[in-house]
Amino acid sequence: MDKTTKESGQAAQTVDSAGGKPHNPPISPNLEENITQIKARLGNSPDLIIRTYELINRTARVAAVYMIGITDREMVDHFISHVMSFESLNDDIRLAATTAEVYSYIKDNALSIGKEKLVQDINGLLEALLSGDTIILVDGLGEAVSGSTCGGEVRPVSEASTQVAIRGSKESFTETISTNIALVRKIIKNPDLWTETMKLGDVTHTDITIMYIHGIADEETIKVFKKKLQEIKVDSILESGYIEQIIEDNKYSPFPTLYNTERPDSVAGNLLDGRIAIFVDGTPFVLIAPTTFFMFFHTVEDYYQRYDISTLIRLLRFLCLLISLYGPAIFVAALNFHQEMIPTPLLINLASQREGVPFPAFVEAVMMEVTFEIIREAGVRMPSPIGQTVSIIGGLVLGTAAVQAGIVSPAMVIVVSLTGISSFATPAFNMALSIRMLRFIIMVIAAFMGLYGIAIFTIMLIAHMCSLRSLGVPYMSPLGPFVPENQKDTFLRSPLTFMKIRKRLLNKGNSSTAPGKKTAKRNSYEH
């Protein structure tokens, strides 16, 4: 017991100026008073369970307190039976034991299990209770034992729903933070894989864990990131998206500066590249920082396939990016301002198709794009089997009916359909949303300024992207600034034997696994 550190929410007690009552009172030596206060603070909640016992010939009264649904019932029963087991004591000691000795025995037994702590104030007690712990209170002593019995109904590890695994592990994160951390540790079995935990949200007290590989991740980046997290002062953190929106450097940029994934192998690959992972309890999506623009168009499967196949698919994604961003805008600009760029036979066909269309090309494009977005959003919100049917049939029926009714031209239906399909090729959903939003802006500019407006907006967009930072790392790296050695894994994907040095801007060129060790060339692949 001399080596036991008493853990509790030993925050300084503040006094209410109106009533003079402490906000964080200590645990009372009176058991009934503690039980009454716990019930009052939790509003006599029906999922609060309090089991009382009389031990040592009814000389010691003990209560076990826990919450149904967030605790494992078997763990609760085991914990209670273990800490209150007096078989190891002889009858003379048990009959002559005092309350303090009973509590000392319970405390020693509890702490010998592991993951147990001592609580000395009501707020710390309630925090442990609402985290799934079981609390042991002894009448006559102003201290309690908290045992880790977290459990309840949880979703099992299954296949990722938003990031389909073509090759590689089929495991995906769940809503339980401990399970998610364990999934990454199964991949990276290294003592330098460090984690740090904290609680965010003044009301929700959400568990947050940051993970990085010590010696690979940049120490200054870790300090900056932890400082950003510690400065968060909000009532609730319900999902990792809250943290993403709060800590991003440029809140008015349409581009995401943090990456999210629900695949453990993707997190492991980024950790090996010197990045930091942020786990939030209650969500299967893990945040990755820092990020670059090109990272949103790379997938973990790029490193599981041959380099030539991966390069071809990666180039196809960038082509789809250009189509989804500029497709309708270039079509509108060419019809309105630059007919000389269109081959004459095609121009004649387009003019004949638009002969009965009552709207300008810009209005026609906007109508079709909005219709496509409505169908896509409706398909996402509906149950899976119905949603797929509505998306396919709705698109076919509306497109065919619109052409037959003379509202839009067949060429516009082709352009908008190709644009919508191309947007699905972007692996990161948040980046795809940004591209969809920018598409409408570029369409408006093309309707008034043609290709010249598109060129000017593109220059402004690239300049804006070059100004962005993600935890100090340039967003357009390794193109701006240009890093020659990182070009092996940007647009192209070189053979694995050629990629032996980690990304320089991520970890300042460090290629060893821990400080003090001899620098060695090691493969590290951006995911």
PyMOL commands that set and color helices and strands:
alter all, ss='L'
color gray80, all
select helices_A, chain A and resi 31-41+73-83+91-96+99-111+122-130+177-187+219-230+240-247+264-272+293-297+300-303+307-336+339-341+344-353+361-381+384-404+410-423+429-467+484-489+496-498+504-507
alter helices_A, ss='H'
color red, helices_A
select strands_A, chain A and resi 48-55+60-67+116-119+133-138+144-148+193-200+206-213+259-261+276-280+286-289+469-470+473-474
alter strands_A, ss='S'
color yellow, strands_A
deselect
rebuild
show_as cartoon
